Amino acid sequence: MKWVFILTLLIVAAAGGLMGAAVVVRFTHNMAETARIMPGERVFRMPAGVVPRGGDLVLPKEQREVAAKQPNPVRASAASIALGRERYVTFCVPCHGAEAKGGVTGLVATKFIPTPDLTNAELQKQRTDGYWHSYIVAGGAVMPSYGEALSSEEAWHIVNFLRSVARQ
Ligand code: HEC
């Protein structure tokens, strides 16, 4: 009788120990081995059509027609034109030249593909602010996009600047 009691006690103790060990192993495993997100380890693609907080919807150049209809939300004040000029000098002068006349001056355009004359009154009339804004943020046939270097608002400032250099 005594042996049966000791054996039962041993079996219960062994089962308890086993369960305890299982809990400890699973607990430490869960803590160390589960899927975790390390900053910079992976790049997640944003779902299509998502707009980040404080950001603006950037239409791809294939949707230029839609983008061209966007009204310019930035008033063409002297401050806006000055800011646009400053950004233009930083990003656009190599190809478009300081006068925006295209292919006349500029480190790149005189040797590479000549850019169109942006001061041309006919072109100025033909293009909406939204069209040029789209050209800046989404790029053109050859022209690179500046959607990552410039905010949408800065692009509108540049459009205001370009309007200010239109030939009468
Ligand atoms: C690498 C050279 C390059 C740079 C830099 C560049 N562009 Fe252009 N841009 C071009 C070329 C080439 C064209 C002619 C059309 C095309 O190839 O897309 C053009 C066309 C344009 C047009 C005319 C679109 C039209 O048909 O009405 C505008 C407006 C314009 N660029 C504005 C800018 C602005 C603003 C910047 C600076 C943010 C800039 N570009 C920077 C090369 C450049």
Backbone and ligand atoms as CSV (ligand in chain L), in Angstrom:
chain,resi,resn,atom,element,x,y,z
A,1,MET,N,N,0.835,-1.208,0.000
A,1,MET,CA,C,0.000,0.000,0.000
A,1,MET,C,C,0.869,1.257,0.000
A,2,LYS,N,N,1.875,1.186,0.806
A,2,LYS,CA,C,2.776,2.330,0.942
A,2,LYS,C,C,3.441,2.663,-0.409
A,3,TRP,N,N,3.808,1.616,-1.167
A,3,TRP,CA,C,4.480,1.827,-2.441
A,3,TRP,C,C,3.567,2.444,-3.477
A,4,VAL,N,N,2.308,2.030,-3.420
A,4,VAL,CA,C,1.333,2.592,-4.369
A,4,VAL,C,C,1.199,4.089,-4.125
A,5,PHE,N,N,1.144,4.457,-2.826
A,5,PHE,CA,C,1.022,5.880,-2.468
A,5,PHE,C,C,2.226,6.684,-2.970
A,6,ILE,N,N,3.434,6.145,-2.739
A,6,ILE,CA,C,4.661,6.847,-3.176
A,6,ILE,C,C,4.701,6.962,-4.701
A,7,LEU,N,N,4.299,5.881,-5.397
A,7,LEU,CA,C,4.302,5.885,-6.861
A,7,LEU,C,C,3.354,6.961,-7.403
A,8,THR,N,N,2.136,7.023,-6.826
A,8,THR,CA,C,1.149,8.031,-7.247
A,8,THR,C,C,1.724,9.436,-7.050
A,9,LEU,N,N,2.333,9.630,-5.875
A,9,LEU,CA,C,2.919,10.927,-5.559
A,9,LEU,C,C,3.986,11.305,-6.602
A,10,LEU,N,N,4.804,10.297,-6.962
A,10,LEU,CA,C,5.864,10.532,-7.945
A,10,LEU,C,C,5.286,10.915,-9.309
A,11,ILE,N,N,4.221,10.183,-9.696
A,11,ILE,CA,C,3.601,10.454,-11.012
A,11,ILE,C,C,3.030,11.868,-11.042
A,12,VAL,N,N,2.314,12.245,-9.945
A,12,VAL,CA,C,1.724,13.589,-9.882
A,12,VAL,C,C,2.822,14.644,-9.937
A,13,ALA,N,N,3.915,14.423,-9.164
A,13,ALA,CA,C,5.016,15.386,-9.147
A,13,ALA,C,C,5.652,15.502,-10.527
A,14,ALA,N,N,5.816,14.356,-11.202
A,14,ALA,CA,C,6.434,14.378,-12.535
A,14,ALA,C,C,5.550,15.136,-13.524
A,15,ALA,N,N,4.234,14.894,-13.467
A,15,ALA,CA,C,3.309,15.582,-14.371
A,15,ALA,C,C,3.349,17.081,-14.120
A,16,GLY,N,N,3.352,17.446,-12.829
A,16,GLY,CA,C,3.414,18.869,-12.471
A,16,GLY,C,C,4.702,19.502,-12.990
A,17,GLY,N,N,5.805,18.823,-12.779
A,17,GLY,CA,C,7.090,19.347,-13.244
A,17,GLY,C,C,7.119,19.532,-14.741
A,18,LEU,N,N,6.560,18.538,-15.451
A,18,LEU,CA,C,6.522,18.598,-16.910
A,18,LEU,C,C,5.714,19.811,-17.398
A,19,MET,N,N,4.544,20.000,-16.760
A,19,MET,CA,C,3.695,21.144,-17.140
A,19,MET,C,C,4.414,22.464,-16.890
A,20,GLY,N,N,5.062,22.521,-15.717
A,20,GLY,CA,C,5.810,23.733,-15.377
A,20,GLY,C,C,6.889,24.024,-16.406
A,21,ALA,N,N,7.610,22.959,-16.773
A,21,ALA,CA,C,8.683,23.137,-17.754
A,21,ALA,C,C,8.110,23.620,-19.085
A,22,ALA,N,N,6.944,23.054,-19.486
A,22,ALA,CA,C,6.318,23.449,-20.746
A,22,ALA,C,C,5.961,24.934,-20.722
A,23,VAL,N,N,5.415,25.389,-19.570
A,23,VAL,CA,C,5.035,26.810,-19.460
A,23,VAL,C,C,6.272,27.694,-19.597
A,24,VAL,N,N,7.350,27.314,-18.894
A,24,VAL,CA,C,8.580,28.132,-18.939
A,24,VAL,C,C,9.138,28.191,-20.363
A,25,VAL,N,N,9.194,27.021,-21.020
A,25,VAL,CA,C,9.746,26.987,-22.379
A,25,VAL,C,C,8.906,27.837,-23.324
A,26,ARG,N,N,7.574,27.681,-23.259
A,26,ARG,CA,C,6.719,28.435,-24.180
A,26,ARG,C,C,6.784,29.935,-23.903
A,27,PHE,N,N,6.848,30.278,-22.614
A,27,PHE,CA,C,6.909,31.690,-22.242
A,27,PHE,C,C,8.183,32.335,-22.812
A,28,THR,N,N,9.311,31.714,-22.594
A,28,THR,CA,C,10.565,32.316,-23.082
A,28,THR,C,C,10.603,32.294,-24.604
A,29,HIS,N,N,10.039,31.239,-25.191
A,29,HIS,CA,C,10.014,31.157,-26.640
A,29,HIS,C,C,9.179,32.305,-27.229
A,30,ASN,N,N,7.992,32.493,-26.652
A,30,ASN,CA,C,7.115,33.565,-27.132
A,30,ASN,C,C,7.794,34.924,-27.037
A,31,MET,N,N,8.544,35.126,-25.994
A,31,MET,CA,C,9.176,36.424,-25.783
A,31,MET,C,C,10.295,36.670,-26.789
A,32,ALA,N,N,11.021,35.601,-27.130
A,32,ALA,CA,C,12.219,35.801,-27.946
A,32,ALA,C,C,12.020,35.487,-29.422
A,33,GLU,N,N,11.053,34.629,-29.723
A,33,GLU,CA,C,11.000,34.119,-31.094
A,33,GLU,C,C,9.808,34.586,-31.922
A,34,THR,N,N,8.929,35.362,-31.346
A,34,THR,CA,C,7.752,35.759,-32.127
A,34,THR,C,C,8.141,36.797,-33.172
A,35,ALA,N,N,7.230,36.992,-34.144
A,35,ALA,CA,C,7.461,38.010,-35.171
A,35,ALA,C,C,7.551,39.358,-34.483
A,36,ARG,N,N,8.586,40.091,-34.749
A,36,ARG,CA,C,8.699,41.417,-34.145
A,36,ARG,C,C,9.157,42.374,-35.231
A,37,ILE,N,N,8.908,43.631,-35.017
A,37,ILE,CA,C,9.263,44.623,-36.027
A,37,ILE,C,C,10.453,45.425,-35.511
A,38,MET,N,N,11.571,45.279,-36.189
A,38,MET,CA,C,12.756,46.048,-35.824
A,38,MET,C,C,12.814,47.269,-36.731
A,39,PRO,N,N,13.061,48.437,-36.176
A,39,PRO,CA,C,13.109,49.628,-37.020
A,39,PRO,C,C,14.164,49.501,-38.112
A,40,GLY,N,N,13.771,49.820,-39.328
A,40,GLY,CA,C,14.731,49.813,-40.429
A,40,GLY,C,C,15.024,48.446,-41.006
A,41,GLU,N,N,14.471,47.392,-40.390
A,41,GLU,CA,C,14.808,46.051,-40.859
A,41,GLU,C,C,14.067,45.715,-42.150
A,42,ARG,N,N,12.799,46.137,-42.204
A,42,ARG,CA,C,12.014,45.868,-43.392
A,42,ARG,C,C,11.335,47.152,-43.863
A,43,VAL,N,N,11.056,47.220,-45.144
A,43,VAL,CA,C,10.325,48.358,-45.669
A,43,VAL,C,C,8.935,47.876,-46.047
A,44,PHE,N,N,7.938,48.514,-45.493
A,44,PHE,CA,C,6.572,48.107,-45.799
A,44,PHE,C,C,6.021,48.984,-46.901
A,45,ARG,N,N,5.410,48.359,-47.865
A,45,ARG,CA,C,4.769,49.106,-48.934
A,45,ARG,C,C,3.406,49.590,-48.433
A,46,MET,N,N,3.128,50.854,-48.702
A,46,MET,CA,C,1.830,51.382,-48.277
A,46,MET,C,C,0.736,50.825,-49.178
A,47,PRO,N,N,-0.410,50.485,-48.625
A,47,PRO,CA,C,-1.507,50.038,-49.490
A,47,PRO,C,C,-1.876,51.147,-50.472
A,48,ALA,N,N,-2.317,50.759,-51.666
A,48,ALA,CA,C,-2.628,51.736,-52.710
A,48,ALA,C,C,-3.675,52.726,-52.233
A,49,GLY,N,N,-3.508,53.983,-52.573
A,49,GLY,CA,C,-4.485,55.008,-52.262
A,49,GLY,C,C,-4.405,55.561,-50.861
A,50,VAL,N,N,-3.432,55.102,-50.094
A,50,VAL,CA,C,-3.307,55.574,-48.717
A,50,VAL,C,C,-2.629,56.943,-48.694
A,51,VAL,N,N,-3.124,57.833,-47.864
A,51,VAL,CA,C,-2.528,59.154,-47.738
A,51,VAL,C,C,-1.990,59.296,-46.315
A,52,PRO,N,N,-0.691,59.573,-46.148
A,52,PRO,CA,C,-0.156,59.715,-44.796
A,52,PRO,C,C,-0.718,60.960,-44.115
A,53,ARG,N,N,-0.763,60.934,-42.814
A,53,ARG,CA,C,-1.236,62.108,-42.070
A,53,ARG,C,C,-0.379,63.311,-42.405
A,54,GLY,N,N,-1.009,64.418,-42.697
A,54,GLY,CA,C,-0.266,65.626,-43.017
A,54,GLY,C,C,0.317,65.593,-44.416
A,55,GLY,N,N,0.041,64.541,-45.165
A,55,GLY,CA,C,0.576,64.438,-46.518
A,55,GLY,C,C,-0.478,64.779,-47.549
A,56,ASP,N,N,-0.095,64.703,-48.790
A,56,ASP,CA,C,-1.032,64.980,-49.864
A,56,ASP,C,C,-1.054,63.808,-50.817
A,57,LEU,N,N,-2.183,63.632,-51.457
A,57,LEU,CA,C,-2.303,62.576,-52.447
A,57,LEU,C,C,-1.446,62.943,-53.660
A,58,VAL,N,N,-0.521,62.074,-54.039
A,58,VAL,CA,C,0.298,62.333,-55.215
A,58,VAL,C,C,-0.190,61.431,-56.335
A,59,LEU,N,N,-0.733,62.051,-57.350
A,59,LEU,CA,C,-1.229,61.273,-58.484
A,59,LEU,C,C,-0.050,60.919,-59.390
A,60,PRO,N,N,0.007,59.673,-59.877
A,60,PRO,CA,C,1.091,59.312,-60.795
A,60,PRO,C,C,0.949,60.067,-62.109
A,61,LYS,N,N,2.040,60.119,-62.885
A,61,LYS,CA,C,1.985,60.945,-64.097
A,61,LYS,C,C,0.986,60.425,-65.119
A,62,GLU,N,N,0.617,59.139,-64.991
A,62,GLU,CA,C,-0.397,58.600,-65.901
A,62,GLU,C,C,-1.749,59.295,-65.670
A,63,GLN,N,N,-1.901,59.871,-64.481
A,63,GLN,CA,C,-3.167,60.543,-64.174
A,63,GLN,C,C,-3.030,62.060,-64.242
A,64,ARG,N,N,-2.163,62.518,-65.149
A,64,ARG,CA,C,-1.912,63.957,-65.286
A,64,ARG,C,C,-3.194,64.724,-65.579
A,65,GLU,N,N,-4.082,64.101,-66.368
A,65,GLU,CA,C,-5.335,64.770,-66.730
A,65,GLU,C,C,-6.122,65.156,-65.481
A,66,VAL,N,N,-6.150,64.216,-64.512
A,66,VAL,CA,C,-6.881,64.465,-63.265
A,66,VAL,C,C,-6.138,65.525,-62.455
A,67,ALA,N,N,-4.818,65.362,-62.375
A,67,ALA,CA,C,-4.004,66.292,-61.583
A,67,ALA,C,C,-4.083,67.705,-62.144
A,68,ALA,N,N,-4.210,67.802,-63.476
A,68,ALA,CA,C,-4.230,69.120,-64.117
A,68,ALA,C,C,-5.435,69.942,-63.680
A,69,LYS,N,N,-6.477,69.249,-63.200
A,69,LYS,CA,C,-7.704,69.971,-62.805
A,69,LYS,C,C,-7.629,70.501,-61.374
A,70,GLN,N,N,-6.598,70.071,-60.619
A,70,GLN,CA,C,-6.476,70.544,-59.235
A,70,GLN,C,C,-6.234,72.051,-59.223
A,71,PRO,N,N,-7.020,72.779,-58.454
A,71,PRO,CA,C,-6.779,74.219,-58.375
A,71,PRO,C,C,-5.563,74.512,-57.490
A,72,ASN,N,N,-4.898,75.616,-57.756
A,72,ASN,CA,C,-3.736,76.024,-56.965
A,72,ASN,C,C,-4.222,76.583,-55.620
A,73,PRO,N,N,-3.889,75.901,-54.501
A,73,PRO,CA,C,-4.383,76.375,-53.210
A,73,PRO,C,C,-3.516,77.490,-52.616
A,74,VAL,N,N,-2.369,77.777,-53.255
A,74,VAL,CA,C,-1.440,78.771,-52.688
A,74,VAL,C,C,-1.555,80.069,-53.468
A,75,ARG,N,N,-1.882,81.140,-52.768
A,75,ARG,CA,C,-2.011,82.445,-53.419
A,75,ARG,C,C,-0.634,82.917,-53.890
A,76,ALA,N,N,-0.588,83.524,-55.063
A,76,ALA,CA,C,0.705,83.937,-55.631
A,76,ALA,C,C,1.174,85.247,-55.008
A,77,SER,N,N,1.431,85.224,-53.712
A,77,SER,CA,C,1.925,86.419,-53.025
A,77,SER,C,C,3.416,86.577,-53.299
A,78,ALA,N,N,3.954,87.730,-52.933
A,78,ALA,CA,C,5.394,87.967,-53.132
A,78,ALA,C,C,6.200,86.928,-52.355
A,79,ALA,N,N,5.731,86.562,-51.161
A,79,ALA,CA,C,6.452,85.592,-50.333
A,79,ALA,C,C,6.450,84.219,-50.996
A,80,SER,N,N,5.306,83.853,-51.574
A,80,SER,CA,C,5.202,82.559,-52.245
A,80,SER,C,C,6.143,82.497,-53.450
A,81,ILE,N,N,6.158,83.568,-54.230
A,81,ILE,CA,C,7.014,83.607,-55.425
A,81,ILE,C,C,8.487,83.549,-55.011
A,82,ALA,N,N,8.830,84.246,-53.922
A,82,ALA,CA,C,10.223,84.241,-53.449
A,82,ALA,C,C,10.632,82.838,-53.024
A,83,LEU,N,N,9.724,82.150,-52.312
A,83,LEU,CA,C,10.032,80.777,-51.882
A,83,LEU,C,C,10.160,79.850,-53.086
A,84,GLY,N,N,9.243,80.041,-54.043
A,84,GLY,CA,C,9.287,79.230,-55.265
A,84,GLY,C,C,10.581,79.442,-56.016
A,85,ARG,N,N,11.020,80.700,-56.091
A,85,ARG,CA,C,12.268,81.017,-56.785
A,85,ARG,C,C,13.445,80.311,-56.096
A,86,GLU,N,N,13.413,80.361,-54.761
A,86,GLU,CA,C,14.505,79.739,-53.997
A,86,GLU,C,C,14.587,78.239,-54.286
A,87,ARG,N,N,13.443,77.558,-54.275
A,87,ARG,CA,C,13.421,76.123,-54.569
A,87,ARG,C,C,13.799,75.859,-56.023
A,88,TYR,N,N,13.352,76.735,-56.914
A,88,TYR,CA,C,13.659,76.578,-58.329
A,88,TYR,C,C,15.171,76.625,-58.545
A,89,VAL,N,N,15.812,77.587,-57.870
A,89,VAL,CA,C,17.269,77.736,-58.007
A,89,VAL,C,C,17.968,76.471,-57.509
A,90,THR,N,N,17.437,75.875,-56.432
A,90,THR,CA,C,18.067,74.677,-55.877
A,90,THR,C,C,17.891,73.460,-56.781
A,91,PHE,N,N,16.683,73.252,-57.284
A,91,PHE,CA,C,16.386,71.976,-57.939
A,91,PHE,C,C,16.297,72.020,-59.454
A,92,CYS,N,N,15.979,73.133,-60.023
A,92,CYS,CA,C,15.584,73.121,-61.425
A,92,CYS,C,C,16.586,73.782,-62.366
A,93,VAL,N,N,17.425,74.680,-61.824
A,93,VAL,CA,C,18.327,75.471,-62.653
A,93,VAL,C,C,19.269,74.630,-63.537
A,94,PRO,N,N,19.811,73.515,-63.066
A,94,PRO,CA,C,20.735,72.766,-63.940
A,94,PRO,C,C,20.129,72.425,-65.297
A,95,CYS,N,N,18.856,72.117,-65.326
A,95,CYS,CA,C,18.234,71.740,-66.589
A,95,CYS,C,C,17.463,72.888,-67.242
A,96,HIS,N,N,16.824,73.702,-66.412
A,96,HIS,CA,C,15.954,74.726,-67.001
A,96,HIS,C,C,16.634,76.081,-67.116
A,97,GLY,N,N,17.792,76.242,-66.477
A,97,GLY,CA,C,18.499,77.515,-66.526
A,97,GLY,C,C,17.890,78.527,-65.591
A,98,ALA,N,N,18.680,79.508,-65.205
A,98,ALA,CA,C,18.216,80.515,-64.244
A,98,ALA,C,C,17.032,81.309,-64.795
A,99,GLU,N,N,16.963,81.445,-66.133
A,99,GLU,CA,C,15.884,82.255,-66.728
A,99,GLU,C,C,14.680,81.396,-67.104
A,100,ALA,N,N,14.764,80.098,-66.876
A,100,ALA,CA,C,13.690,79.161,-67.216
A,100,ALA,C,C,13.412,79.126,-68.714
A,101,LYS,N,N,14.393,79.578,-69.505
A,101,LYS,CA,C,14.165,79.638,-70.953
A,101,LYS,C,C,14.467,78.312,-71.637
A,102,GLY,N,N,15.213,77.464,-70.945
A,102,GLY,CA,C,15.380,76.117,-71.466
A,102,GLY,C,C,16.456,75.975,-72.522
A,103,GLY,N,N,17.488,75.187,-72.215
A,103,GLY,CA,C,18.522,74.887,-73.200
A,103,GLY,C,C,19.462,76.049,-73.473
A,104,VAL,N,N,19.203,77.196,-72.865
A,104,VAL,CA,C,20.045,78.362,-73.110
A,104,VAL,C,C,21.215,78.366,-72.124
A,105,THR,N,N,20.854,78.245,-70.842
A,105,THR,CA,C,21.881,78.137,-69.808
A,105,THR,C,C,21.594,76.888,-68.975
A,106,GLY,N,N,22.447,76.642,-67.997
A,106,GLY,CA,C,22.254,75.455,-67.159
A,106,GLY,C,C,23.312,74.426,-67.478
A,107,LEU,N,N,23.770,73.745,-66.420
A,107,LEU,CA,C,24.871,72.798,-66.590
A,107,LEU,C,C,24.467,71.590,-67.424
A,108,VAL,N,N,23.220,71.166,-67.285
A,108,VAL,CA,C,22.794,69.930,-67.922
A,108,VAL,C,C,22.155,70.183,-69.278
A,109,ALA,N,N,21.183,71.076,-69.303
A,109,ALA,CA,C,20.333,71.202,-70.485
A,109,ALA,C,C,21.083,71.640,-71.732
A,110,THR,N,N,22.183,72.391,-71.562
A,110,THR,CA,C,22.911,72.838,-72.751
A,110,THR,C,C,23.608,71.667,-73.441
A,111,LYS,N,N,23.851,70.593,-72.687
A,111,LYS,CA,C,24.541,69.440,-73.279
A,111,LYS,C,C,23.625,68.244,-73.475
A,112,PHE,N,N,22.543,68.242,-72.725
A,112,PHE,CA,C,21.631,67.092,-72.747
A,112,PHE,C,C,20.362,67.495,-73.513
A,113,ILE,N,N,19.235,66.939,-73.118
A,113,ILE,CA,C,17.993,67.261,-73.807
A,113,ILE,C,C,17.558,68.684,-73.437
A,114,PRO,N,N,17.397,69.557,-74.440
A,114,PRO,CA,C,16.999,70.929,-74.111
A,114,PRO,C,C,15.602,70.940,-73.502
A,115,THR,N,N,15.445,71.727,-72.467
A,115,THR,CA,C,14.140,71.815,-71.803
A,115,THR,C,C,13.289,72.861,-72.507
A,116,PRO,N,N,11.983,72.749,-72.375
A,116,PRO,CA,C,11.127,73.746,-73.037
A,116,PRO,C,C,11.274,75.120,-72.380
A,117,ASP,N,N,10.971,76.142,-73.138
A,117,ASP,CA,C,11.001,77.513,-72.621
A,117,ASP,C,C,9.759,77.726,-71.758
A,118,LEU,N,N,9.964,77.781,-70.446
A,118,LEU,CA,C,8.817,77.879,-69.536
A,118,LEU,C,C,8.241,79.291,-69.481
A,119,THR,N,N,8.975,80.259,-70.041
A,119,THR,CA,C,8.457,81.627,-70.031
A,119,THR,C,C,7.554,81.879,-71.236
A,120,ASN,N,N,7.519,80.909,-72.143
A,120,ASN,CA,C,6.730,81.039,-73.365
A,120,ASN,C,C,5.252,81.297,-73.047
A,121,ALA,N,N,4.731,82.396,-73.560
A,121,ALA,CA,C,3.361,82.794,-73.234
A,121,ALA,C,C,2.339,81.756,-73.706
A,122,GLU,N,N,2.623,81.162,-74.860
A,122,GLU,CA,C,1.700,80.171,-75.427
A,122,GLU,C,C,1.601,78.936,-74.516
A,123,LEU,N,N,2.784,78.444,-74.053
A,123,LEU,CA,C,2.820,77.279,-73.164
A,123,LEU,C,C,2.173,77.616,-71.823
A,124,GLN,N,N,2.467,78.816,-71.338
A,124,GLN,CA,C,1.902,79.266,-70.060
A,124,GLN,C,C,0.374,79.236,-70.105
A,125,LYS,N,N,-0.170,79.613,-71.269
A,125,LYS,CA,C,-1.625,79.672,-71.404
A,125,LYS,C,C,-2.208,78.262,-71.488
A,126,GLN,N,N,-1.463,77.410,-72.162
A,126,GLN,CA,C,-1.929,76.049,-72.433
A,126,GLN,C,C,-1.988,75.196,-71.155
A,127,ARG,N,N,-1.046,75.407,-70.246
A,127,ARG,CA,C,-0.924,74.554,-69.053
A,127,ARG,C,C,-1.635,75.155,-67.844
A,128,THR,N,N,-2.322,74.289,-67.106
A,128,THR,CA,C,-2.924,74.737,-65.847
A,128,THR,C,C,-1.870,74.635,-64.740
A,129,ASP,N,N,-2.149,75.317,-63.619
A,129,ASP,CA,C,-1.242,75.219,-62.465
A,129,ASP,C,C,-1.130,73.762,-62.025
A,130,GLY,N,N,-2.260,73.058,-62.030
A,130,GLY,CA,C,-2.270,71.662,-61.605
A,130,GLY,C,C,-1.396,70.784,-62.496
A,131,TYR,N,N,-1.375,71.101,-63.782
A,131,TYR,CA,C,-0.559,70.325,-64.728
A,131,TYR,C,C,0.920,70.471,-64.380
A,132,TRP,N,N,1.348,71.674,-64.150
A,132,TRP,CA,C,2.760,71.899,-63.836
A,132,TRP,C,C,3.114,71.362,-62.455
A,133,HIS,N,N,2.169,71.512,-61.533
A,133,HIS,CA,C,2.380,70.936,-60.189
A,133,HIS,C,C,2.610,69.436,-60.309
A,134,SER,N,N,1.798,68.794,-61.136
A,134,SER,CA,C,1.941,67.354,-61.353
A,134,SER,C,C,3.285,67.035,-62.002
A,135,TYR,N,N,3.711,67.894,-62.934
A,135,TYR,CA,C,5.014,67.697,-63.579
A,135,TYR,C,C,6.134,67.705,-62.547
A,136,ILE,N,N,6.021,68.599,-61.563
A,136,ILE,CA,C,7.074,68.722,-60.546
A,136,ILE,C,C,7.040,67.515,-59.591
A,137,VAL,N,N,5.871,67.159,-59.082
A,137,VAL,CA,C,5.834,66.086,-58.080
A,137,VAL,C,C,5.908,64.686,-58.687
A,138,ALA,N,N,5.426,64.514,-59.924
A,138,ALA,CA,C,5.412,63.169,-60.503
A,138,ALA,C,C,6.419,62.984,-61.639
A,139,GLY,N,N,6.989,64.086,-62.146
A,139,GLY,CA,C,7.973,63.972,-63.211
A,139,GLY,C,C,7.337,63.951,-64.591
A,140,GLY,N,N,8.187,64.016,-65.610
A,140,GLY,CA,C,7.692,64.034,-66.990
A,140,GLY,C,C,8.243,62.864,-67.765
A,141,ALA,N,N,8.306,63.033,-69.082
A,141,ALA,CA,C,8.826,61.968,-69.937
A,141,ALA,C,C,10.294,61.700,-69.600
A,142,VAL,N,N,11.070,62.765,-69.536
A,142,VAL,CA,C,12.491,62.656,-69.212
A,142,VAL,C,C,12.757,63.279,-67.849
A,143,MET,N,N,12.022,64.309,-67.554
A,143,MET,CA,C,12.254,65.042,-66.311
A,143,MET,C,C,11.987,64.161,-65.083
A,144,PRO,N,N,12.919,64.174,-64.125
A,144,PRO,CA,C,12.703,63.373,-62.911
A,144,PRO,C,C,11.601,63.953,-62.033
A,145,SER,N,N,11.067,63.133,-61.138
A,145,SER,CA,C,10.030,63.639,-60.228
A,145,SER,C,C,10.699,64.226,-58.987
A,146,TYR,N,N,10.037,65.238,-58.424
A,146,TYR,CA,C,10.589,65.882,-57.232
A,146,TYR,C,C,9.652,65.725,-56.032
A,147,GLY,N,N,8.766,64.725,-56.121
A,147,GLY,CA,C,7.789,64.501,-55.058
A,147,GLY,C,C,8.425,64.137,-53.726
A,148,GLU,N,N,9.650,63.625,-53.760
A,148,GLU,CA,C,10.291,63.250,-52.499
A,148,GLU,C,C,11.147,64.377,-51.945
A,149,ALA,N,N,11.654,65.220,-52.827
A,149,ALA,CA,C,12.520,66.309,-52.371
A,149,ALA,C,C,11.705,67.519,-51.952
A,150,LEU,N,N,10.543,67.693,-52.584
A,150,LEU,CA,C,9.729,68.877,-52.336
A,150,LEU,C,C,8.361,68.462,-51.819
A,151,SER,N,N,7.815,69.264,-50.914
A,151,SER,CA,C,6.442,69.005,-50.490
A,151,SER,C,C,5.510,69.512,-51.585
A,152,SER,N,N,4.264,69.056,-51.499
A,152,SER,CA,C,3.275,69.491,-52.476
A,152,SER,C,C,3.153,71.010,-52.455
A,153,GLU,N,N,3.204,71.575,-51.243
A,153,GLU,CA,C,3.053,73.027,-51.127
A,153,GLU,C,C,4.218,73.755,-51.785
A,154,GLU,N,N,5.429,73.223,-51.581
A,154,GLU,CA,C,6.591,73.859,-52.213
A,154,GLU,C,C,6.450,73.836,-53.733
A,155,ALA,N,N,5.888,72.746,-54.243
A,155,ALA,CA,C,5.685,72.645,-55.692
A,155,ALA,C,C,4.728,73.734,-56.170
A,156,TRP,N,N,3.680,74.017,-55.377
A,156,TRP,CA,C,2.755,75.102,-55.757
A,156,TRP,C,C,3.488,76.441,-55.743
A,157,HIS,N,N,4.374,76.640,-54.764
A,157,HIS,CA,C,5.152,77.891,-54.728
A,157,HIS,C,C,5.976,78.026,-56.004
A,158,ILE,N,N,6.567,76.898,-56.446
A,158,ILE,CA,C,7.376,76.949,-57.675
A,158,ILE,C,C,6.489,77.301,-58.870
A,159,VAL,N,N,5.287,76.727,-58.902
A,159,VAL,CA,C,4.365,77.052,-59.995
A,159,VAL,C,C,4.086,78.557,-59.988
A,160,ASN,N,N,3.848,79.113,-58.803
A,160,ASN,CA,C,3.613,80.564,-58.702
A,160,ASN,C,C,4.816,81.348,-59.225
A,161,PHE,N,N,6.011,80.846,-58.895
A,161,PHE,CA,C,7.224,81.517,-59.402
A,161,PHE,C,C,7.264,81.449,-60.929
A,162,LEU,N,N,6.977,80.254,-61.481
A,162,LEU,CA,C,7.031,80.105,-62.942
A,162,LEU,C,C,6.032,81.038,-63.627
A,163,ARG,N,N,4.854,81.214,-63.007
A,163,ARG,CA,C,3.869,82.142,-63.583
A,163,ARG,C,C,4.424,83.558,-63.585
A,164,SER,N,N,5.249,83.880,-62.582
A,164,SER,CA,C,5.753,85.253,-62.468
A,164,SER,C,C,6.806,85.565,-63.530
A,165,VAL,N,N,7.392,84.529,-64.140
A,165,VAL,CA,C,8.408,84.811,-65.165
A,165,VAL,C,C,7.836,84.703,-66.585
A,166,ALA,N,N,6.511,84.576,-66.679
A,166,ALA,CA,C,5.882,84.466,-68.002
A,166,ALA,C,C,6.165,85.709,-68.832
A,167,ARG,N,N,6.481,85.477,-70.092
A,167,ARG,CA,C,6.685,86.622,-70.979
A,167,ARG,C,C,5.328,87.185,-71.370
A,168,GLN,N,N,5.202,88.476,-71.380
A,168,GLN,CA,C,3.899,89.075,-71.683
A,168,GLN,C,C,3.647,89.093,-73.183
L,1,HEC,C1,C,17.269,66.500,-65.273
L,1,HEC,C2,C,16.812,67.703,-65.886
L,1,HEC,C3,C,15.589,68.403,-65.322
L,1,HEC,C4,C,15.428,68.916,-64.077
L,1,HEC,C5,C,16.397,68.888,-62.915
L,1,HEC,C6,C,14.121,69.535,-64.058
L,1,HEC,N1,N,13.513,69.392,-65.270
L,1,HEC,FE1,FE,11.714,70.151,-65.816
L,1,HEC,N2,N,11.908,69.315,-67.664
L,1,HEC,C7,C,13.017,68.622,-68.092
L,1,HEC,C8,C,12.782,68.166,-69.449
L,1,HEC,C9,C,13.776,67.359,-70.305
L,1,HEC,C10,C,11.499,68.616,-69.821
L,1,HEC,C11,C,10.795,68.367,-71.154
L,1,HEC,C12,C,9.637,67.413,-71.016
L,1,HEC,C13,C,10.023,66.070,-70.472
L,1,HEC,O1,O,11.010,65.483,-70.919
L,1,HEC,O2,O,9.381,65.595,-69.559
L,1,HEC,C14,C,10.989,69.351,-68.668
L,1,HEC,C15,C,9.756,69.968,-68.630
L,1,HEC,C16,C,9.308,70.781,-67.602
L,1,HEC,C17,C,8.075,71.544,-67.619
L,1,HEC,C18,C,7.147,71.709,-68.790
L,1,HEC,C19,C,6.045,70.737,-68.820
L,1,HEC,C20,C,5.095,71.111,-69.933
L,1,HEC,O3,O,5.174,70.466,-70.965
L,1,HEC,O4,O,4.308,72.018,-69.727
L,1,HEC,C21,C,7.996,72.186,-66.407
L,1,HEC,C22,C,6.898,73.109,-65.935
L,1,HEC,C23,C,9.163,71.817,-65.641
L,1,HEC,N3,N,9.929,70.962,-66.393
L,1,HEC,C24,C,9.441,72.279,-64.390
L,1,HEC,C25,C,10.535,71.875,-63.632
L,1,HEC,C26,C,10.768,72.290,-62.272
L,1,HEC,C27,C,9.882,73.253,-61.500
L,1,HEC,C28,C,11.906,71.687,-61.874
L,1,HEC,C29,C,12.548,71.742,-60.499
L,1,HEC,C30,C,11.752,71.253,-59.408
L,1,HEC,C31,C,12.424,70.911,-62.978
L,1,HEC,N4,N,11.541,71.042,-64.022
L,1,HEC,C32,C,13.582,70.184,-62.961
L,1,HEC,C33,C,14.167,68.373,-67.395
L,1,HEC,C34,C,14.379,68.705,-66.076
